[in-house]
C-alpha cells in the first residue's frame, strides 16, 4: 500500500516508517528535517512544512498524521491546523483506506502545556469528523493517545534520573512505551483493523487510571 507519514525524522514517525517498510509497503515521509534513512531506495522523503504549501501526491491509501511540536507557541498551527491541511489534501479521497492521528493523553486529561493540550483535544474532535466523512469510501479513521514515550522529544526527562523517576511513579506499570509499540499499534489500526473507526486509543501505562483507594 501507499503510505504517507508526517514527522518521520525521529521518534514515533520514524518508527512507523520503519515498520511499514519492513512489511513491504511503499512509504513516503514528510518532515521539515532531511531524510533520516539516507536515501533508502524503498523510502521517499519529502522536505516540507505541513503548515505551508503541500506537494502534490496522489493515490495515498494510508495516512498517518504524526508531525507535531510540544511547545513554542505554534502548537495549534502545526499540531491541529497542519494535520487538518494534510488530511484534507491527501486523506479525503476515494483511494484512502485508513487514517491515524497521533493525539496524546493530554487530549483527555488536559495535562502538559495549554496550547499543546488544546491542539490534541482538537485532533480528537477532528478525527471523529474525518471518520464520518471517509466512511463512504469504506475507510477507517482513528487516533492514538500516548502518554510517556521513549523518544528524543522527551530526552530532557529520560536523561534526568529524578524527573524520570517522578514520571514513572505516575504510571501503574512504572514504565513508558517504546516508539516501536506505537508503530505496531498504528500498523494494526491501518492494515489489520477493518471495523473500528472514530475511536481514540489511550496508551499510557495506566497513568490516567492510577488512584489510591483510602478507607
C-alpha positions as CSV (number, residue, x, y, z in Angstrom):
1,X,0.0,0.0,0.0
2,X,1.0,3.6,-0.5
3,X,1.6,5.2,2.9
4,X,2.2,8.8,3.8
5,X,3.6,9.6,7.3
6,X,4.3,13.1,8.6
7,X,7.1,13.8,11.0
8,X,9.4,10.9,10.1
9,X,12.7,12.4,11.1
10,X,12.7,10.7,14.6
11,X,10.7,9.1,17.3
12,X,7.2,7.6,16.6
13,X,7.2,8.9,13.0
14,X,10.5,7.2,12.2
15,X,9.4,4.0,14.0
16,X,6.2,4.0,11.9
17,X,8.2,4.4,8.7
18,X,10.5,1.5,9.5
19,X,7.5,-0.7,10.5
20,X,5.7,-0.2,7.2
21,X,8.9,-0.6,5.2
22,X,9.5,-3.8,7.0
23,X,6.1,-5.0,6.0
24,X,6.7,-4.2,2.3
25,X,4.7,-1.0,1.9
26,X,5.6,2.0,-0.2
27,X,6.4,4.7,2.3
28,X,6.5,8.5,1.8
29,X,7.8,10.5,4.7
30,X,7.2,14.3,5.1
31,X,9.2,16.4,7.5
32,X,11.0,19.7,7.8
33,X,14.2,17.8,8.5
34,X,16.4,15.9,6.0
35,X,15.9,12.2,5.1
36,X,16.6,10.1,8.2
37,X,17.1,7.0,6.2
38,X,19.9,8.4,3.9
39,X,18.4,7.7,0.5
40,X,17.0,4.2,1.3
41,X,15.6,3.1,-2.1
42,X,12.2,1.9,-0.8
43,X,11.5,5.2,1.0
44,X,10.7,8.6,-0.4
45,X,11.4,11.6,1.8
46,X,9.8,15.0,1.1
47,X,11.1,18.0,3.0
48,X,8.1,20.1,3.6
49,X,6.3,22.1,6.3
50,X,2.8,20.9,6.9
51,X,1.7,24.4,7.6
52,X,2.9,25.6,4.2
53,X,2.4,24.6,0.6
54,X,1.9,20.9,0.4
55,X,3.2,19.0,-2.6
56,X,1.0,17.0,-5.0
57,X,0.9,13.3,-4.1
58,X,-1.8,11.1,-5.5
59,X,-3.2,7.7,-4.5
60,X,-2.5,7.7,-0.8
61,X,-4.1,4.7,0.8
62,X,-2.8,5.1,4.4
63,X,-2.2,8.4,6.1
64,X,-0.5,8.8,9.5
65,X,-0.6,12.3,10.9
66,X,2.3,12.3,13.3
67,X,4.1,15.6,12.9
68,X,3.8,18.0,15.8
69,X,5.5,20.1,18.5
70,X,5.1,20.2,22.2
71,X,5.8,23.8,23.0
72,X,7.0,27.0,21.4
73,X,3.7,28.8,20.6
74,X,2.9,27.2,17.3
75,X,1.1,24.1,18.7
76,X,-2.3,25.0,17.2
77,X,-0.9,25.9,13.8
78,X,1.3,22.8,13.5
79,X,-0.4,20.0,15.5
80,X,-4.0,20.9,14.6
81,X,-4.2,23.1,11.6
82,X,-1.3,21.3,9.9
83,X,-2.8,17.9,10.4
84,X,-6.1,19.2,9.1
85,X,-4.4,20.6,6.0
86,X,-2.6,17.3,5.3
87,X,-5.8,15.2,5.9
88,X,-8.0,17.4,3.7
89,X,-5.4,17.2,0.8
90,X,-4.3,13.5,1.0
91,X,-6.9,11.7,3.1
92,X,-10.3,12.7,1.9
93,X,-10.0,10.9,-1.3
94,X,-11.5,7.7,-2.8
95,X,-8.2,5.9,-2.6
96,X,-7.9,6.2,1.2
97,X,-8.2,3.0,3.3
98,X,-7.2,4.2,6.7
99,X,-6.1,7.4,8.6
100,X,-4.5,7.6,12.0
101,X,-3.8,10.7,14.1
102,X,-1.2,10.8,16.8
103,X,-3.1,12.6,19.6
104,X,-1.9,12.5,23.2
105,X,-3.1,11.5,26.7
106,X,-3.2,15.3,27.2
107,X,-6.2,15.5,24.9
108,X,-8.3,13.9,27.6
109,X,-6.7,14.9,30.8
110,X,-5.6,18.4,29.9
111,X,-2.0,17.9,31.2
112,X,1.1,19.5,29.8
113,X,1.3,22.9,28.1
114,X,-2.1,24.7,27.4
115,X,-1.7,25.1,23.7
116,X,-0.4,21.5,23.3
117,X,-3.4,20.1,25.3
118,X,-5.8,22.2,23.3
119,X,-4.3,21.2,19.9
120,X,-4.5,17.5,20.8
121,X,-8.1,17.9,22.1
122,X,-8.9,19.4,18.7
123,X,-7.4,16.4,17.0
124,X,-9.8,14.1,18.7
125,X,-12.8,16.1,17.6
126,X,-11.4,16.4,14.0
127,X,-10.6,12.7,13.9
128,X,-14.3,11.9,14.5
129,X,-15.3,14.3,11.8
130,X,-13.0,12.6,9.4
131,X,-14.2,9.2,10.3
132,X,-17.7,10.3,9.4
133,X,-16.6,11.6,6.0
134,X,-14.3,8.8,4.9
135,X,-16.9,6.1,5.8
136,X,-18.3,6.4,2.3
137,X,-15.0,5.1,1.0
138,X,-15.1,2.1,3.4
139,X,-12.2,3.7,5.2
140,X,-11.4,3.8,8.9
141,X,-10.1,6.7,10.9
142,X,-8.8,6.5,14.5
143,X,-6.3,8.2,16.8
144,X,-3.7,7.1,19.3
145,X,-3.3,9.0,22.6
146,X,0.1,8.1,24.0
147,X,1.3,9.0,27.4
148,X,5.0,8.9,28.0
149,X,7.1,7.5,25.1
150,X,10.8,6.9,25.0
151,X,11.7,9.3,22.1
152,X,14.2,12.1,21.6
153,X,11.5,14.6,22.2
154,X,11.5,13.5,25.9
155,X,15.3,13.3,26.2
156,X,15.3,16.1,28.9
157,X,13.2,13.8,31.1
158,X,14.8,10.5,30.1
159,X,18.3,11.8,30.8
160,X,17.4,13.2,34.2
161,X,17.0,10.3,36.7
162,X,15.0,12.4,39.2
163,X,12.5,13.6,36.6
164,X,12.2,10.1,35.0
165,X,11.5,8.6,38.4
166,X,8.8,11.1,39.1
167,X,7.2,10.4,35.7
168,X,7.3,6.6,36.1
169,X,5.8,6.9,39.6
170,X,2.7,8.4,37.9
171,X,2.0,5.2,36.0
172,X,0.6,1.9,37.1
173,X,3.1,-0.2,35.2
174,X,6.1,2.0,36.2
175,X,7.3,2.4,32.6
176,X,6.9,4.4,29.4
177,X,6.2,3.0,26.0
178,X,8.7,2.4,23.2
179,X,8.1,4.2,19.9
180,X,8.0,0.8,18.2
181,X,5.0,-0.2,20.3
182,X,3.1,2.8,19.0
183,X,4.2,1.9,15.4
184,X,2.9,-1.6,15.9
185,X,-0.5,-0.3,17.1
186,X,-0.6,2.1,14.2
187,X,0.0,-0.8,11.8
188,X,-2.8,-2.8,13.3
189,X,-5.2,0.1,13.0
190,X,-4.5,0.7,9.4
191,X,-3.6,-2.7,7.9
192,X,-5.5,-5.3,10.1
193,X,-8.4,-3.4,11.6
194,X,-11.5,-3.2,9.4
195,X,-14.3,-2.5,11.9
196,X,-13.1,0.1,14.4
197,X,-13.4,3.7,13.4
198,X,-13.9,7.1,15.1
199,X,-12.1,5.8,18.2
200,X,-9.2,7.1,20.3
201,X,-6.9,4.5,21.9
202,X,-5.2,5.6,25.2
203,X,-1.7,4.1,25.6
204,X,-0.3,5.5,28.9
205,X,0.7,2.5,31.0
206,X,-2.2,3.2,33.3
207,X,-1.3,6.8,34.1
208,X,-4.8,8.2,34.0
209,X,-6.2,5.2,35.8
210,X,-3.8,5.4,38.7
211,X,-5.6,6.0,42.0
212,X,-5.3,5.1,45.6
213,X,-8.3,3.8,47.5
214,X,-8.4,5.0,51.1
215,X,-10.8,3.7,53.6
